[in-house]
Amino acid sequence: MANVTPSPFPLLKKNGGLYRELEVIDRLQQSLPNGYEIFHNVPLHILSSNEDQFTELDVLVMAPAGQILLIEVKAGTLELRDGGIFKLYGNKTRDVSRQCQFQYGALRARLKEVGLETYVNTCLVTPDCILIHEQPLSIPKDRIIDASRYDQLGNHVKILLSTGNGCDDVSALKRFLNNEFQVSITTSVLKSQLQTTTRQLADGLATWVPRISSPSGIYRIQATAGSGKTQLALALLNMASAKSESAAYICYNRPLADCLRLIAPAKVIVSNFHELCVEHYRRHHGAPDFTQQNFFDTTATTYVKDSIDFTQRFDLLIIDEAQDFECDWLESLALQLKKHGKLYILQDDDQRIYDREEFDVQRVVEIECQDNFRSPKTICDVINALSLTSKTVKSKSPFKGDLPAFHEYEDDRQLIEKTICAVNDLLSRGFTLSDIVILTARGRSRSQLLNQLTIGKHRIKQFSGNYTSDGDPIWTEGELLVESLYRYKGQSAPAIILSEIDFIELTEKEKRKLFVGMTRAQMALEIVISKEASRIIGESIN
C-alpha cells in the first residue's frame, strides 16, 4: 500500500469535487504498492517575470525511483470545445488543459531551481464522465483517465510512471515535495537559549528552600549536579545583602569562587577555603611563602587552630562543595556564625572524589534533590545506566542532546591524537574554542595533556601551578582551556572533553570522577578513554 502525505484522513463529503479528490487519493493508496508516495494539496510558488504566481497540485504520485506524475482531478461534467477541455465553476469557466500545462511548467521550473532532475508526467482524472471526441484534444487521450478506465486507476498510474529516468536523490525530492527545510541550528544561538532556559528551570531550589524554617538555623542541602545549588547560593546572598546582613560564601575550589565572585553582591565575602586561610595567615602570621611545600596545608592547620578565637560575624554562611571539606574546616567556619545566623551546607556525596571522612550535623533540616537541569537527557541516561550515583538522577533539561562519543586509545601518543580528534569533532558541530573545555581525570603530575603546549594547532590555557605574591593563580596564555577534573568541579561548559580516563577497575571513586566530569557538559560530551577502561564500562552495562 502506498504512503499518503499528509496522513490518510476520512472521506468527509464537504462538496462533490473534494469528495471525488479524496476518493481518488484513497483508491491510489489501496491500489499502488509499497514504495509509491502520494502527495495531495501541494502548494507551489513560482516567480514569472518577477511576479509571484501561486498554484496547488491536487494529487502527485512519486514512483520508488523518483518519477513524478501530476494528477488533476475534475469531478462532475466537463465541456469539450475547440479541442480543449473546460470546467464550469458557477459563472466562471476554467481551461483544464491550460491549468495542467501551467502546473507542469511550474513544477519543472521549481525542480530545476533547486537542482533536482527527474521525469515528470501529467494526467487528467475524470471519474464522473466519459470523454467522447472525434477531434484532437489539447490533452492526449492516453493521459486522460475517465470513468471508463477509473476502476483501473492504479494500473494506469503505474504505466504512466514506468517510463523516463528517475531522480538521483529521491530523499531530497521527497523533502522538496513535503515542503521540508533542512535547517542547521546555530550552535551559539542554541547555547544562549539553553543556558537561559536552564537557569529559569533550575530556580526551584532558589525559590522554595529559602521559605523553609529550621529551629537551629542549619540547613543541609544534598543535591545532585545541575540541580541549581549555585543559584540557591546567589539567591540567599542577594537576600542577605538587601537586608544589610553580613554574609559569606565559602567553597572548596578556587576557580568556582572566582566565577561566583563576578556575579555575587559586592558586600558579601566569596572565597574558597584555602584562600580564606591564606588571607588569615597573611594578617596574623606574616607574608605567605607559596614556594614552600604543602604551604596550603600549613595555612589550613593554622586557620583551624586559631578559629577558637574567631568572632561571631556572619548572619548568613554558605558552605558549598561541603563533601570536599575536612570536618575541622567546617567547624572553624561554623564558629563564625552569629547566634541567630543561618548556615546552609550544600553538598553532593556522589561528587566526593577526595578521601574525606563523612561528617554529621546535629539539629539540621535535611533537603534532598535529584533533579538535574543542566545535563542533556542522553547524558543523564548514560549516568543512570552506569549506576554512577547512589540514587537515580532525574533529567529535567529541555535539551535531549546526543549520546557521548567515546574515543579509545592504547598509549599516550594515541591519547593526544584522540583528544585532538574530539576537539575537531566539536568544532565541526559549530562549537567554538571558548565553548570547549578539556578535563583530565589524571592529577597534574600524571597528566600528559597538562604537559602539552598545544592540542593540535590550538594553544592551551591552563593553571601553571604557580601563584602571584598576592596568592592569585597564574595561567598560561591560550585559547583552549585544559583543566583537571578536580579543579573544575562546580563549573560547566557547553562542550566537555573528558580525557585520560584509564582506570583498571570501576571503583566507587572512579564512578564519582566519571559522574563529576560528565555532568560538566551543558550540550555535548566527548570521552577519551583507554581501551581497557572502555571494556570495563561496557561490561558494567551488560
HELIX and SHEET records of a PDB file:
HELIX    1   1 GLY A   16  SER A   31  1                                  16    
HELIX    2   2 VAL A   96  GLU A  113  1                                  18    
HELIX    3   3 LYS A  141  ARG A  143  5                                   3    
HELIX    4   4 TYR A  150  GLN A  152  5                                   3    
HELIX    5   5 LEU A  153  LEU A  160  1                                   8    
HELIX    6   6 VAL A  170  LEU A  177  1                                   8    
HELIX    7   7 THR A  187  LEU A  201  1                                  15    
HELIX    8   8 GLY A  204  TRP A  208  1                                   5    
HELIX    9   9 VAL A  209  ARG A  211  5                                   3    
HELIX   10  10 LYS A  229  ALA A  242  1                                  14    
HELIX   11  11 ARG A  254  ARG A  261  1                                   8    
HELIX   12  12 PHE A  273  HIS A  285  1                                  13    
HELIX   13  13 PHE A  295  ASP A  306  1                                  12    
HELIX   14  14 SER A  307  ASP A  309  5                                   3    
HELIX   15  15 ALA A  322  ASP A  324  5                                   3    
HELIX   16  16 CYS A  327  ALA A  334  1                                   8    
HELIX   17  17 ASP A  349  GLN A  351  5                                   3    
HELIX   18  18 LYS A  377  ALA A  385  1                                   9    
HELIX   19  19 ASP A  412  SER A  428  1                                  17    
HELIX   20  20 LEU A  433  ASP A  435  5                                   3    
HELIX   21  21 LEU A  449  ASN A  451  5                                   3    
HELIX   22  22 GLU A  508  MET A  518  1                                  11    
HELIX   23  23 LYS A  531  ILE A  541  1                                  11    
SHEET    1   A 6 ASN A   3  THR A   5  0                                        
SHEET    2   A 6 GLU A  37  SER A  48  1                                        
SHEET    3   A 6 GLU A  51  MET A  62 -1                                        
SHEET    4   A 6 ILE A  68  VAL A  73 -1                                        
SHEET    5   A 6 VAL A 120  THR A 126  1                                        
SHEET    6   A 6 ILE A 144  ASP A 146  1                                        
SHEET    1   B 3 GLU A  79  ARG A  81  0                                        
SHEET    2   B 3 GLY A  84  TYR A  89 -1                                        
SHEET    3   B 3 LYS A  92  ASP A  95 -1                                        
SHEET    1   C 6 ILE A 269  ASN A 272  0                                        
SHEET    2   C 6 ALA A 247  CYS A 251  1                                        
SHEET    3   C 6 PHE A 314  ILE A 319  1                                        
SHEET    4   C 6 LEU A 337  GLN A 347  1                                        
SHEET    5   C 6 ILE A 218  ALA A 223  1                                        
SHEET    6   C 6 VAL A 365  CYS A 369  1                                        
SHEET    1   D 2 ASP A 371  ASN A 372  0                                        
SHEET    2   D 2 LYS A 394  SER A 395  1                                        
SHEET    1   E 7 ALA A 405  TYR A 409  0                                        
SHEET    2   E 7 ALA A 521  SER A 530  1                                        
SHEET    3   E 7 ALA A 493  ILE A 501  1                                        
SHEET    4   E 7 ILE A 436  THR A 440  1                                        
SHEET    5   E 7 LEU A 480  SER A 484  1                                        
SHEET    6   E 7 HIS A 458  LYS A 461  1                                        
SHEET    7   E 7 THR A 454  ILE A 455 -1                                        
SHEET    1   F 2 PHE A 463  TYR A 467  0                                        
SHEET    2   F 2 PRO A 473  TRP A 475 -1                                        
END                                                                             
